[in-house]
Amino acid sequence: MLLVFFLVGLHPDRAFAYIAGSVSAPEGHFDLGLRLELMRGLSGPLNVPESQQAQRPSVNIYEAATGYNFGELGFIQDLTFRITGQFFVSAAEIYQVKTLYEEDSAGILTFEVSANLVHEVDRSFGFFLRSSWPLGMNLQKFANPKIDRFGFGVQGGVKYTEVLGSEFLIFYGSGIYSKNGSQNASLTAMLPLVLNTKAWIFSNGAALKFGPFFDGDLGDRKESAYGTEAIRSFRLGFAILPSVRVSNAFGLDAGYVQKLSGAYFRATKDFFLGARYVF
């Protein structure tokens, strides 16, 4: 099957978003996706234990994406181009009664190309390249979406039985640097198991994916507003990702990601709900 990449303006803090979804466009077809993501829990901009962190992120991300599958080109299959637009709203950040960052609302535009090197009934392996561009975004603010000027990833899946399978993801993001702020380069990895529940629940197909994820910065930066030196974000956690194929052309995907350990994290909880239509 074609591996579908949800985000879109995707970022390493949302590793689950790269994992294959419920439906995908076959050769010669478009797909259209809508998605809502909520970043919640705690935020960790200070060099103190998590139990002493007082910041609570509130970031709502609204996304629309469309892509076209061109099919085979030489030795690659499912050559797909995708454009994703995001609009987000993040709450003000207040520390010790002082407003460090005002409420922020801005956009992110992402261009992506993906393809499969292996595309068989019981296994697949592919790669993707993407570039994201901020539109009016405050890059200095801590609890904002992660953005990468350039990203490269590989992912794949194996079907062991009619019920059990697994997927994997490895993604490098360059971060972004400008005179108005910066975000570190980072690395993401995820290895979920896949339970195919088609025979039990939905005749068109349903899956439950769950497993560990990791994302971490590859360098340091300062957070002057909080007085924090050498910020290097790190999260190790667990993701649960259900999906339902309502029909061959329409699917629903959801997810919950919980941080279990880490430092300088933008959020400890991520929620998302998405829908995709093929035409």
C-alpha positions, 0 to 999 in steps of 0.5 A: 500500500502507499504510505500516507504522510499526514501532516503536513507541515509535519514535524518531529514533535509529532512523529505519529503523523508520518505513519501510514493512514487509513486510505491512500490515492492510487496511481492517477488520483488525488487525495484531500486531507483535513486534520486537527491537532491539539498540543496539551499537557505541560511545556518544559522551557525551564531547566527544572524537574517536570513536577516544577514546570508551570507552563501549560501549552495550548496550541491548536493546529488546523490543516488541509492537504492535497496530493497527487500520485503519479505512479511509477518513474523508473525504479520508484513507485507511487511518486506523490507530490503533496502541498499542505497548509496549516493555520495554528493558534497558540496561547500566550506564555506567562511566567512569574506574572510576566507575559513572555510571548503573546498569543500567536496565530500564523501559518505554515506551508509545506511541499513534499515529494514521496515514493516507494522503493518496495510496494508489495502486498505484505511489505513496503519501503519508501522515502519522503522529502519535505520543505516547510515555510513559516507565514507570519510565525514567531520563531522565538516562541517556545510553545509553537509548532516545530518547523523544518526548512528541510526534512528527509525520512524513510518508513515502511511496513511488514505484514506478518499475518492477516491480523498482525504487522509492524511499521517503522519511521526515521525522520531528520528535520533541519530545523530553521534559522533566521534573524527572527528566531530559530529551532534546532535540527532534530531526529525522530523514530517510531516503531508501532505494531499494527493490529488489523481488525477488519474481520472483527469490526469494520468490513472495509478495514480498520487498524490499531497502531501502538508503540514507542516513539522518540524525538530529540534535538541534535543541537542546542539553542538559548531561550532568552525569555526564560533565561534558559541556556543550551535548550535541547528538546527530547521526548520518549513516549508512547502513541496509540493510533486508530484508523478506520477505512469507511470506504475505499475512498474515505478514511478517518484517523485519530491519535494520542501521544503521551510523553513518558520521559524527556526535557525541554519538551513543547508538550507532553500530550498530543491529540489529533483527528483527521479525515482523507478522501481519494478522488 
